[in-house]
Amino acid sequence: MWNASLEILGFLADTSVRALGLVVVAGIALAILRTRHAAARHAVWTAVLAGMLVLPALSPLLPPLAIKAVAPRVPASLPAFRASATPPHMAITAPTRSVPAPSVPVWPLALIGLYLIGVTASLARLFWAYGTCRRLVRTSALIRDQEAMSLLADVAAAQSHAWPLPQLRSSASVAVPMTVSAGEPVILFPDNWRAWDGMKLRAVLAHELAHIRRGDWLVTFGASLNRAVFWFNPLAWWLEQHLSALAEQASDDAALRCVNDAPLYARTVLDFAAALQTGRRLNYGVAMARTAKVSRRIDRILALRQPSPAVVSAKTWIAIAACALPLVCSVAALQLAQTPSTPNMRPGIAQLWTEGSKLTAAEAQQLEDHLARDPEDLAPRGKLISYYREHAMDAPRMQHLSWLVEHHPESEIAAQFTLGSELSSSNYENAKKLWLDQVTLHPIDAHVLANAASFLGVKDRSSEKDLLERARQLEPSNPEWLKRLADPMSKAIVLSLQIKGGTYFTAAPNGPITAKQDDGFGTAAIAELESSSDASLVGTVGEFISGGQPGGRPAPETQRQLAEHLLTRAQALDPSNQEWSAALDRLHAAKEDSAQLEPPKGTIRIRVGGNVQQSNLIEKPVPVYPPLAKLARIQGLVRFNVVIGKDGHIKSLAVVGGHPLLIAAAQEAVQQWVYRPTLLNGDPVEVTTVIDVQFTLSN
């Protein structure tokens, strides 16, 4: 019920925003065309009203019109995480656990209740008004006066009104003339209508017949229905009032064209407004004066030199419909399409996090019952950890985390779901003790040591480095341990080069700049690499820190010099390894390319973010995965700094980073990409941006 309430609230908010888009476009169009005729303006806003009414039905039915946005990639299928065997020293116990229900906010349900109350009250008011109209017609007296009927026929003929003509009736319950429709249209006169002179009667009939010809009663009903559904939206109230005012202006134009006497007609309107001062305000029907405040209307009548037609032509309606229909469909179909970005975790793990966070309490209980029967199925356990994390339920979450560490510390799911940065201090200490116990129990299992290193590295980088070195010693041919060892060392070195007064200044994504005291780890890493004879470690760290900064910015000169020094040292330690020579060549080329990327004097060039420029991409050949890289199971990201010419083609590009076996294929594909030209003050300009090409092998 809570999820359904949020979906309904989101749908109402989404529809309101779409309706606002229709109103903005209509207002701009009327301003550009400088449309002054009341009937034409009323027709445009009637089209907006129709669009607002059909938007809730059209949005789910039309195929989405996508607008690209970057979002996390979630794979279609979920790989199975199941332990093949249980370590003999561990006993599996998984008693059935009752899932505590998370605290559910009550505000969505309260808002839905308030919305339904408002809709019910508005609809009740609308149907009460309809019933009042029917009652007025039933209790009114039919006017059979020949003079009035003859005048009605004359005015109808002058306005080309279709037959049969509406009935004329009089009622003591109305103070001003009004048109109602309870089946057939009826013009209601107040009881004192016989005191009117011929010109006043002609003006009233011309005004009310114009309302009938224009279908204003139906538009008024639609505007009231729209306000009932969207009573919380000021736009619905404004639209109803604006349509009513425009309908009166258009009918005033018809009356003025009939009587051709503006002062006389202005006095007639003023008389009816005065009559309302002693009567009640009308909330139903289409009255000639709905309130006593008609000063602006009188000013318009007196200032009008040439009244416009009260009814727009069929051609005008066709033109409005031809413009409104595609606009309404586009606004209804507009959706935010998510373009996958590079994932930070393996796809299966990412999907477990996502699916687990969306579980309901009942679904979580079903997974708990399943684990009681099959505790070795790790995927449901990962989902439950995500569920409890999402709802800040630390106790059951820690029970599952502890089970994973105690029973399967070697699994990838244990490494990813026991992140030390997401635990409170007490829970972190408990989990830390469990991981250290597993290190003691499995001193020759490289995966256990590496998983423990991932957990401890959040707060203890020295312990992380020590455990990864032990894992590498156990499996020296596994390149994963070398990369994982070089990664924290590289990050610490880069930070140490940015140090100011003993403090690191770091910026989280979309977050503020924060300060972190230097613990000397980066400085110690540089000193160790200076004296190390491990060419692989020295060269890998040098290659890592040569890759530049986040966002595609080139590395600072001090960082580049250190990277060149480490790569040169690795080359000296292992001359037969061509990888370090290639890395040095890329570093030198990137330095030259950075200079080439500077625009010539007098050339206008702007920088655009990679995600923003991605939306302008119109041709994107996919790179061919290099066979050798595929055979070696090499995957990763290749990043370029590029200049896009005024015509949208790639003008030049520089490699920022990436695996040597992947760079050539990525470069060949990117050089064929084509973008829409970027305009600055209406003129095309060159653009510098960042392009990322991701190579991912399937599981």
For each residue, the residues with C-beta under 8 A, 3 or more apart:
1: 4 5 109
2: 5 6 104 105 108 109
3: 6 7 360
4: 1 7 8
5: 1 2 8 9 108 109 111 112
6: 2 3 9 10 108
7: 3 4 10 11
8: 4 5 11 12 112 115
9: 5 6 12 13 108 111 112 115
10: 6 7 13 14
11: 7 8 14 15 56 59
12: 8 9 15 16 115 230 232
13: 9 10 16 17
14: 10 11 17 18 59
15: 11 12 18 19 55 56 59 230
16: 12 13 19 20 230 233 235
17: 13 14 20 21
18: 14 15 21 22 55 59 331 332 334
19: 15 16 22 23 51 52 55 230 233 235
20: 16 17 23 24 235
21: 17 18 24 25 331
22: 18 19 25 26 48 51 52 55 327 328 331
23: 19 20 26 27 48 235 239
24: 20 21 27 28
25: 21 22 28 29 327
26: 22 23 29 30 44 45 47 48
27: 23 24 30 31
28: 24 25 31 32
29: 25 26 32 33 44 323
30: 26 27 33 34 35 41 44
31: 27 28 34
32: 28 29
33: 29 30
34: 30 31
35: 30 40 41 44
36: 41 308
37: 40 41 308 309 312
38: 41 42 246 249 250 252 253 308
39: 42 43 214 246 250 253 308 309 310 311 312
40: 35 37 43 44 308 312 316
41: 30 35 36 37 38 44 45 246
42: 38 39 45 46 214 219 243 246 247 249 250
43: 39 40 46 47 312 316 317 320
44: 26 29 30 35 40 41 47 48 320
45: 26 41 42 48 49 239 242 243 246
46: 42 43 49 50 219 243
47: 26 43 44 50 51 320 321 324
48: 22 23 26 44 45 51 52 239 324
49: 45 46 52 53 219 222 223 226 239 243
50: 46 47 53 54 222 324 328
51: 19 22 47 48 54 55 324 327 328 331
52: 19 22 48 49 55 226 230 235 236 239
53: 49 50 56 222 225 226 229
54: 50 51 57 58 328 332
55: 15 18 19 22 51 52 58 59 328 331 332
56: 11 15 53 59 229
57: 54 60 61
58: 54 55 61 62 328 329 332 333
59: 11 14 15 18 55 56 62 332 333
60: 57
61: 57 58
62: 58 59 65 329 332 333
63: 333
64: 333 334 335 337
65: 62 330 333 334 335
66: 335 336 337
67: 334 335 336 337 615
68: 337 338 339 614 615
69: 336 337 338 339
70: 338 339 341 611 614
71: 338 339 340 341
72: 340 341 343 350 354
73: 340 341 342 343 347 350
74: 340 347 350 351 354
75: 78 347 348 350 351
76:
77:
78: 75 348 351 352 355 379
79: 347 348 699
80: 379
81: 348 352 377 378 379 382 411 412 413
82: 376 377 378 379
83: 86 376 378 407 408 411
84:
85:
86: 83 90 92 376 407
87: 90 407
88:
89: 441
90: 86 87 406 407
91:
92: 86 375 376 407
93:
94: 371 372 375 403
95: 372
96: 368 369 372
97: 368 372 396 399
98: 365 368
99: 361 364 365 368 396
100: 393 396
101: 104 361
102: 361 391 392 393
103: 391
104: 2 101
105: 2 108
106: 109 110
107: 110 111
108: 2 5 6 9 105 111 112
109: 1 2 5 106 112 113
110: 106 107 113 114
111: 5 9 107 108 114 115
112: 5 8 9 108 109 115 116
113: 109 110 116 117
114: 110 111 117 118
115: 8 9 12 111 112 118 119 232
116: 112 113 119 120
117: 113 114 120 121
118: 114 115 121 122 231 232
119: 115 116 122 123 228 229 231
120: 116 117 123 124
121: 117 118 124 125
122: 118 119 125 126 227 228 229 231
123: 119 120 126 127 228
124: 120 121 127 128
125: 121 122 128 129 228 283
126: 122 123 129 130 221 224 225 228
127: 123 124 130 131
128: 124 125 131 132
129: 125 126 132 133 224 283 284 285
130: 126 127 133 134 182 221 284
131: 127 128 134 135
132: 128 129 135 136 284
133: 129 130 136 137 180 181 182 284 285
134: 130 131 137 138 182
135: 131 132 138 139
136: 132 133 139 140 171 173 174 180 188 285
137: 133 134 140 169 180 182 186 188
138: 134 135
139: 135 136 171 173
140: 136 137 169 170 171 173 186 188
141: 169 170 171
142: 167 168 169
143: 148 149 167 168 169 170 189 193
144: 149
145: 148 149 194
146: 149 150
147: 150 151
148: 143 145 151 152 168 201
149: 143 144 145 146 152 153 168
150: 146 147 153 154
151: 147 148 154 155 198 201 202 205
152: 148 149 155 156 165 168 205 209
153: 149 150 156 157 165
154: 150 151 157 158
155: 151 152 158 159 161 202 205 206 209 258
156: 152 153 159 161 163 165 209
157: 153 154 160 161
158: 154 155 206 258
159: 155 156 206 209 210 213 254 258 310
160: 157
161: 155 156 157 165 209 212 213
162: 213
163: 156
164:
165: 152 153 156 161
166: 179 184 185 186 187 208 209 212
167: 142 143 184 185 186 187
168: 142 143 148 149 152 186 187 189
169: 137 140 141 142 143 186 187 188 189
170: 140 141 143 188 189 190 191 193
171: 136 139 140 141 174 188 189 190 191
172: 190 191
173: 136 139 140
174: 136 171 177 178 188 189 190 282 287
175: 190 272 275 276 278 279 280
176: 190 272 275 276 279 282 287 288 289
177: 174 187 188 189 190 193 204 207 208 272 287 288
178: 174 187 188 208 282 285 286 287 288
179: 166 185 186 187 188 208 211 212 216 217 285 286 287
180: 133 136 137 185 186 188 217 284 285 286
181: 133 184 185 186 217 218
182: 130 133 134 137 186
183:
184: 166 167 181
185: 166 167 179 180 181 212 217
186: 137 140 166 167 168 169 179 180 181 182
187: 166 167 168 169 177 178 179 205 208 209 212
188: 136 137 140 169 170 171 174 177 178 179 180 285
189: 143 168 169 170 171 174 177 193 204
190: 170 171 172 174 175 176 177 193 275
191: 170 171 172
192: 195 196
193: 143 170 177 189 190 196 201
194: 145
195: 192
196: 192 193 200 201 204
197: 200 201
198: 151 201 202
199: 202 203 259 261 264
200: 196 197 203 204 264 268
201: 148 151 193 196 197 198 204 205
202: 151 155 198 199 205 206 258 259
203: 199 200 206 207 255 258 259 264 265 268
204: 177 189 196 200 201 207 208 255 268 288
205: 151 152 155 187 201 202 208 209
206: 155 158 159 202 203 209 210 254 255 257 258 259
207: 177 203 204 210 211 251 252 254 255 288
208: 166 177 178 179 187 204 205 211 212 251 286 288
209: 152 155 156 159 161 166 187 205 206 212 213 254
210: 159 206 207 213 214 250 251 253 254 255 310 311
211: 179 207 208 214 216 217 247 251 286
212: 161 166 179 185 187 208 209 215 216 217
213: 159 161 162 209 210 310 311
214: 39 42 210 211 219 247 250 251 310 311
215: 212 218 219
216: 179 211 212 219 220 247 251 286
217: 179 180 181 185 211 212 220 221 285 286
218: 181 215 221 222
219: 42 46 49 214 215 216 222 223 243 247
220: 216 217 223 224 240 243 244 247 286
221: 126 130 217 218 224 225
222: 49 50 53 218 219 225 226
223: 49 219 220 226 227 239 240 243 244
224: 126 129 220 221 227 228 240
225: 53 126 221 222 228 229
226: 49 52 53 222 223 229 230 236 239 240
227: 122 223 224 230 231 236 237 239 240
228: 119 122 123 125 126 224 225 231
229: 53 56 119 122 225 226 236
230: 12 15 16 19 52 226 227 233 235 236
231: 118 119 122 227 228 236 237
232: 12 115 118
233: 16 19 230 236 237
234: 237 238
235: 16 19 20 23 52 230 238 239
236: 52 226 227 229 230 231 233 239 240
237: 227 231 233 234 240 241
238: 234 235 241 242
239: 23 45 48 49 52 223 226 227 235 236 242 243
240: 220 223 224 226 227 236 237 243 244
241: 237 238 244 245
242: 45 238 239 245 246
243: 42 45 46 49 219 220 223 239 240 246 247
244: 220 223 240 241 247 248 290
245: 241 242 248 249
246: 38 39 41 42 45 242 243 249 250
247: 42 211 214 216 219 220 243 244 250 251 286
248: 244 245 251 252 288 290 297
249: 38 42 245 246 252 253 297 300
250: 38 39 42 210 214 246 247 253 254 308 310 311
251: 207 208 210 211 214 216 247 248 254 255 288 310
252: 38 207 248 249 255 256 265 269 297 300 301 307
253: 38 39 210 249 250 256 257 304 307 308 309 310
254: 159 206 207 209 210 250 251 257 258 307 310
255: 203 204 206 207 210 251 252 258 259 265
256: 252 253 259 260 262 265 301 304 307
257: 206 253 254 260 307 309 310
258: 155 158 159 202 203 206 254 255
259: 199 202 203 206 255 256 264 265
260: 256 257
261: 199 264 265
262: 256 265 266 301 302 304
263: 266 267 302
264: 199 200 203 259 261 267 268
265: 203 252 255 256 259 261 262 268 269 301
266: 262 263 269 270 298 301 302
267: 263 264 270 271
268: 200 203 204 264 265 271 272
269: 252 265 266 272 273 288 289 294 297 298 301
270: 266 267 273 274 294 298
271: 267 268 274 275
272: 175 176 177 268 269 275 276 288 289
273: 269 270 276 277 289 291 292 293 294
274: 270 271 277 292
275: 175 176 190 271 272 278 279 289
276: 175 176 272 273 279 280 281 282 289 290 291 292
277: 273 274 292
278: 175 275
279: 175 176 275 276
280: 175 276
281: 276 290 291
282: 174 176 178 276 285 287 290
283: 125 129
284: 129 130 132 133 180
285: 129 133 136 178 179 180 188 217 282
286: 178 179 180 208 211 216 217 220 247
287: 174 176 177 178 179 282 290
288: 176 177 178 204 207 208 248 251 269 272
289: 176 269 272 273 275 276 292 294
290: 244 248 276 281 282 287
291: 273 276 281 294
292: 273 274 276 277 289
293: 273
294: 269 270 273 289 291 297 298
295: 298 299
296: 299 300
297: 248 249 252 269 294 300 301
298: 266 269 270 294 295 301 302
299: 295 296 302 303
300: 249 252 296 297 303 304
301: 252 256 262 265 266 269 297 298 304
302: 262 263 266 298 299
303: 299 300
304: 253 256 262 300 301 307
305:
306:
307: 252 253 254 256 257 304
308: 36 37 38 39 40 250 253
309: 37 39 253 257 312 313
310: 39 159 210 213 214 250 251 253 254 257
311: 39 210 213 214 250
312: 37 39 40 43 309 316 317
313: 309 316 317
314: 317 318
315: 318 319
316: 40 43 312 313 319 320
317: 43 312 313 314 320 321
318: 314 315 321 322
319: 315 316 322 323
320: 43 44 47 316 317 323 324
321: 47 317 318 324 325
322: 318 319 325 326
323: 29 319 320 326 327
324: 47 48 50 51 320 321 327 328
325: 321 322 328 329
326: 322 323 329 330
327: 22 25 51 323 324 330 331
328: 22 50 51 54 55 58 324 325 331 332
329: 58 62 325 326 332 333
330: 65 326 327 333 334
331: 18 21 22 51 55 327 328 334
332: 18 54 55 58 59 62 328 329
333: 58 59 62 63 64 65 329 330
334: 18 64 65 67 330 331
335: 64 65 66 67
336: 66 67 69
337: 64 66 67 68 69
338: 68 69 70 71
339: 68 69 70 71 614
340: 71 72 73 74 343
341: 70 71 72 73
342: 73 637 692 694
343: 72 73 340 346 347 350
344: 350
345: 349 350 353 416
346: 343 349 350 412 416
347: 73 74 75 79 343 350 351 699
348: 75 78 79 81 351 352 699
349: 345 346 352 353 382 412 413 416 417
350: 72 73 74 75 343 344 345 346 347 353 354
351: 74 75 78 347 348 354 355
352: 78 81 348 349 355 356 379 382 383 386 413 417
353: 345 349 350 356 357 382 386
354: 72 74 350 351 357 358 386
355: 78 351 352 358 359 383 386
356: 352 353 359 382 383 384 385 386 387 389 390
357: 353 354 386 387 389 390
358: 354 355
359: 355 356 363 364 367 383 384 386 387
360: 3 363 364
361: 99 101 102 364 365
362: 365 366
363: 359 360 366 367
364: 99 359 360 361 367 368 384 387
365: 98 99 361 362 368 369
366: 362 363 369 370
367: 359 363 364 370 371 380 383 384
368: 96 97 98 99 364 365 371 372 384
369: 96 365 366 372 373
370: 366 367 373 374 377 380
371: 94 367 368 374 375 377 380 381 384
372: 94 95 96 97 368 369 375
373: 369 370
374: 370 371 377
375: 92 94 371 372 403 407
376: 82 83 86 92
377: 81 82 370 371 374 380 381
378: 81 82 83 381 382 404 408 411 413
379: 78 80 81 82 352 382 383 413
380: 367 370 371 377 383 384
381: 371 377 378 384 385 400 403 404 413
382: 81 349 352 353 356 378 379 385 386 413 416 417
383: 352 355 356 359 367 379 380 386 387
384: 356 359 364 367 368 371 380 381 387 388 396 397 400
385: 356 381 382 388 389 397 400 401 404 417
386: 352 353 354 355 356 357 359 382 383 389 390 417
387: 356 357 359 364 383 384 390 391
388: 384 385 391 393 394 396 397 400
389: 356 357 385 386 392 397 422
390: 356 357 386 387
391: 102 103 387 388
392: 102 389
393: 100 102 388 396 397
394: 388 397 398 424 427
395: 398 399
396: 97 99 100 384 388 393 399 400
397: 384 385 388 389 393 394 400 401
398: 394 395 401 402 427 430 431
399: 97 395 396 402 403
400: 381 384 385 388 396 397 403 404
401: 385 397 398 404 405 417 418 431
402: 398 399 405 406 430 431 434
403: 94 375 381 399 400 406 407
404: 378 381 385 400 401 407 408 409 411 413 414 417 418
405: 401 402 409 414 418 431 434 435 438
406: 90 402 403 409 434 438
407: 83 86 87 90 92 375 403 404
408: 83 378 404 411 413 414
409: 404 405 406 414 435 438 442 445 448 451 452
410: 414 442 445 447 448 451
411: 81 83 378 404 408 414 415 451
412: 81 346 349 415 416
413: 81 349 352 378 379 381 382 404 408 416 417
414: 404 405 408 409 410 411 417 418 451
415: 411 412 418 450 451 454 455
416: 345 346 349 382 412 413 419
417: 349 352 382 385 386 401 404 413 414
418: 401 404 405 414 415 431 435 455
419: 416 422 423 455 458
420: 423 428 431 432 455 456 457 458 459
421: 458
422: 389 419
423: 419 420 427 428 431
424: 394 427 428
425: 428 429
426: 429 430
427: 394 398 423 424 430 431
428: 420 423 424 425 431 432 459
429: 425 426 432 433
430: 398 402 426 427 433 434
431: 398 401 402 405 418 420 423 427 428 434 435 455
432: 420 428 429 435 436 455 456
433: 429 430 436 437
434: 402 405 406 430 431 437 438
435: 405 409 418 431 432 438 439 451 452 455 456
436: 432 433 439 440 452
437: 433 434 440 441
438: 405 406 409 434 435 441 442 448 452
439: 435 436 442 443 448 449 452 467
440: 436 437 443
441: 89 437 438
442: 409 410 438 439 445 448 449
443: 439 440 449 470
444: 474
445: 409 410 442 448 449 474
446: 449 450 470 471 472 474 475 478 481
447: 410 450 451 471
448: 409 410 438 439 442 445 451 452
449: 439 442 443 445 446 452 453 467 468 470 471 474
450: 415 446 447 453 454 467 468 471 480 481 484
451: 409 410 411 414 415 435 447 448 454 455
452: 409 435 436 438 439 448 449 455 456 467
453: 449 450 456 457 463 464 465 467 468 471 484
454: 415 450 451 457 464
455: 415 418 419 420 431 432 435 451 452 458
456: 420 432 435 452 453 459 460 463 464 467
457: 420 453 454 460 461 463 464 488
458: 419 420 421 455
459: 420 428 456
460: 456 457 463 464
461: 457 464 465 488 492 519 521
462: 465 466 521
463: 453 456 457 460 466 467
464: 453 454 456 457 460 461 467 468 488
465: 453 461 462 468 469 485 488 489
466: 462 463 469 470
467: 439 449 450 452 453 456 463 464 470 471
468: 449 450 453 464 465 471 472 481 484 485 488
469: 465 466 472 473 485
470: 443 446 449 466 467 473 474
471: 446 447 449 450 453 467 468 474 475 481 484
472: 446 468 469 475 476 478 481 482 485
473: 469 470 476
474: 444 445 446 449 470 471
475: 446 471 472 478 481
476: 472 473
477:
478: 446 472 475 481 482
479: 482 483
480: 450 483 484
481: 446 450 468 471 472 475 478 484 485
482: 472 478 479 485 486 536 537 540
483: 479 480 486 487 540
484: 450 453 468 471 480 481 487 488
485: 465 468 469 472 481 482 488 489 537
486: 482 483 489 490 537 540 541 544
487: 483 484 490 491 544
488: 457 461 464 465 468 484 485 491 492
489: 465 485 486 492 493 525 529 541
490: 486 487 493 494 541 544 545
491: 487 488 494 495
492: 461 488 489 495 496 521 522 525
493: 489 490 496 497 522 525 526 541 545 562
494: 490 491 497 498 522 545 559
495: 491 492 498 499 504 506 516 518 522
496: 492 493 499 504 518 521 522 523 525 526
497: 493 494 522 556 558 559 562
498: 494 495 504 505
499: 495 496 502 503 504 518 522
500: 503 505
501:
502: 499 517 518
503: 499 500 515 516 517 518
504: 495 496 498 499 515 516 517 518
505: 498 500 513 514 515
506: 495 513 514 515 516
507: 511 512 513 514
508: 511 512 514
509:
510:
511: 507 508 514
512: 507 508
513: 505 506 507
514: 505 506 507 508 511
515: 503 504 505 506
516: 495 503 504 506
517: 502 503 504
518: 495 496 499 502 503 504 522 523
519: 461
520: 523 524
521: 461 462 492 496 524 525
522: 492 493 494 495 496 497 499 518 525 526
523: 496 518 520 526 527
524: 520 521 527 528
525: 489 492 493 496 521 522 528 529 541
526: 493 496 522 523 529 530 562
527: 523 524 530 531
528: 524 525 531 532
529: 489 525 526 532 537 538 541 566 569
530: 526 527 569
531: 527 528
532: 528 529 537 538
533: 573
534: 537 538 573
535: 538 539 570 573 574 577 580
536: 482 539 540 570 574
537: 482 485 486 529 532 534 540 541
538: 529 532 534 535 541 542 566 569 570 573
539: 535 536 542 543 566 567 570 571 574 577 579 580 583
540: 482 483 486 536 537 543 544
541: 486 489 490 493 525 529 537 538 544 545 566
542: 538 539 545 546 562 563 564 565 566 567 569 570 580 583
543: 539 540 546 547 563 567 580 583
544: 486 487 490 540 541 547
545: 490 493 494 541 542 555 559 562 563 566
546: 542 543 555 559 560 563 564 567 583 586 587 590 657
547: 543 544 555 639 656 657
548: 552 553 554 555 590 639 656 657
549: 552 553 554 555 556
550: 553
551: 609 690
552: 548 549 610 639 640 641 656 689 690
553: 548 549 550
554: 548 549 560 590 591 594 641 656
555: 545 546 547 548 549 559 560 563
556: 497 549 559 560
557: 560 561
558: 497 561 562
559: 494 497 545 546 555 556 562 563
560: 546 554 555 556 557 563 564 587 591
561: 557 558 564 565
562: 493 497 526 542 545 558 559 565 566
563: 542 543 545 546 555 559 560 566 567 587
564: 542 546 560 561 567 568 584 587
565: 542 561 562 568 569
566: 529 538 539 541 542 545 562 563 569 570
567: 539 542 543 546 563 564 570 571 580 583 584 587
568: 564 565 571 572 580 584
569: 529 530 538 542 565 566 572 573
570: 535 536 538 539 542 566 567 573 574 577 580
571: 539 567 568 574 575 577 580 581 584
572: 568 569 575
573: 533 534 535 538 569 570
574: 535 536 539 570 571 577 580
575: 571 572
576:
577: 535 539 570 571 574 580 581
578: 581 582
579: 539 582 583 660
580: 535 539 542 543 567 568 570 571 574 577 583 584
581: 571 577 578 584 585
582: 578 579 585 586 660
583: 539 542 543 546 567 579 580 586 587 660
584: 564 567 568 571 580 581 587 588
585: 581 582 588 589
586: 546 582 583 589 590 655 660 663
587: 546 560 563 564 567 583 584 590 591
588: 584 585 591 592
589: 585 586 592 593 654 655
590: 546 548 554 586 587 593 594 654 655 656
591: 554 560 587 588 594 595
592: 588 589 595 596
593: 589 590 596 597 641 652 653 654 655
594: 554 590 591 597 598 641 654
595: 591 592 598
596: 592 593 652 654
597: 593 594 641 643 652 654 688
598: 594 595
599: 603 604 605 643 686
600: 603
601:
602:
603: 599 600 686
604: 599 680 685 686
605: 599 643 685 686 687 688
606: 678 680 685 686 687 688
607: 687 688 689
608: 612 613 678 687 688 689
609: 551 612 613 689 690
610: 552 613 614 689 690 691 692
611: 70 614 615
612: 608 609 615 616
613: 608 609 610 616 617 644 675 678 687 689
614: 68 70 339 610 611 617
615: 67 68 611 612
616: 612 613 648 675 676 678
617: 613 614 620 673 674 675
618: 648 674 675 676
619: 672 673 674
620: 617 673
621: 669 672 673
622: 669
623: 665 666 668 669 670 693 695
624: 665 668 669
625: 629 630 665 695
626: 629 630 661 662 664 665
627: 630 631
628: 631 632 661
629: 625 626 632 634 635 659 661 662 665 695
630: 625 626 627 633 634 697
631: 627 628
632: 628 629 661
633: 630 697
634: 629 630 659 661 662 695
635: 629 695 696 697
636: 658 659 662 694 695
637: 342 657 658 692 693 694 695
638: 655 657 658 659 662 663 666 667 692 693 695
639: 547 548 552 655 656 657 658 690 691 692 693
640: 552 653 654 655 656 666 667 670 690 691 693
641: 552 554 593 594 597 653 654 656 688 689 690
642: 650 651 652 653 654 670 688 689 690 691
643: 597 599 605 650 651 652 653 686 687 688
644: 613 648 649 650 651 675 678 686 687 688 689
645: 648 649 650 651 686
646: 677 684 685 686
647: 677 684
648: 616 618 644 645 674 675 676 677
649: 644 645 674 675
650: 642 643 644 645 653 670 671 672 673
651: 642 643 644 645 686
652: 593 596 597 642 643
653: 593 640 641 642 643 650 667 670 671 691
654: 589 590 593 594 596 597 640 641 642
655: 586 589 590 593 638 639 640 658 663 667
656: 547 548 552 554 590 639 640 641 690
657: 546 547 548 637 638 639
658: 636 637 638 639 655 662 663 666 693
659: 629 634 636 638 662 663
660: 579 582 583 586 663
661: 626 628 629 632 634 664
662: 626 629 634 636 638 658 659 665 666 693 695
663: 586 638 655 658 659 660 666 667
664: 626 661 667 668
665: 623 624 625 626 629 662 668 669 695
666: 623 638 640 658 662 663 669 670 693 695
667: 638 640 653 655 663 664 670 671
668: 623 624 664 665 671 672
669: 621 622 623 624 665 666 672 673 693
670: 623 640 642 650 653 666 667 673 691 693
671: 650 653 667 668
672: 619 621 650 668 669
673: 617 619 620 621 650 669 670 691
674: 617 618 619 648 649
675: 613 616 617 618 644 648 649 678 687
676: 616 618 648
677: 646 647 648 684
678: 606 608 613 616 644 675 684 685 687
679: 682 683 684 685
680: 604 606 683 684 685
681:
682: 679
683: 679 680
684: 646 647 677 678 679 680
685: 604 605 606 646 678 679 680
686: 599 603 604 605 606 643 644 645 646 651
687: 605 606 607 608 613 643 644 675 678
688: 597 605 606 607 608 641 642 643 644
689: 552 607 608 609 610 613 641 642 644
690: 551 552 609 610 639 640 641 642 656
691: 610 639 640 642 653 670 673
692: 342 610 637 638 639
693: 623 637 638 639 640 658 662 666 669 670
694: 342 636 637
695: 623 625 629 634 635 636 637 638 662 665 666
696: 635
697: 630 633 635
698:
699: 79 347 348
